[in-house]
Amino acid sequence: MDIRYLVVGAPFIIAFFYTLYWLRKWGAFNTTNNVSKKMTQKNESIDQSYILENIFLTKN
């Protein structure tokens, strides 16, 4: 194996395992059924939707 492949590929391999480490630490691989507790949808009022529209609409 050429050393150039190792030099180019090593940062990607390290980043992959580092990402897996943080996902595991944050609980992404837990098999418990806590998804319904964490994903509660907040009630959005009409004013909040207008604020969101005003962010993306620009005046000419």
SULGIUR-V295250 format. One record per pair of residues at least 6 apart in sequence whose C-alpha atoms are under 6 Angstrom apart, sorted by the first residue. I is the first residue (numbers start at 1). GAP is how many residues later the second one is. If there is no record, write none. Layout:
I:GAP
I:GAP
//
This chain:
none
//
